[in-house]
Amino acid sequence: MAFIIENNNGRRSIRLNTDDIINIVREYQNITYGSYDYYEIRKKLDNFDLFLPEDII
C-alpha cells in the first residue's frame, strides 16, 4: 500500500513498497502489450488512469 508522507514544507512524498512497484509495472506491461512505437505507448497511457490505495502516516 502506498504511504503518503507529509512534510513541513507542504509537499507530500509517496512511499511505495515492492508490491506497489510490481503492480505498476504489471499494469504498464498489460496496457502497452503489442505496442513498440513510443507515440503509440504514450497514447495508450494517456487514456489510462492508475490509482494506488493510500495510507497516511
Buried (B, 14 or more C-beta within 10 A) or exposed (E): EBBEEEEEEEEEEEEBEEEBEEBBEEEBEEBBEEBEEEEEBEEBBEEEEEEEEEEEE
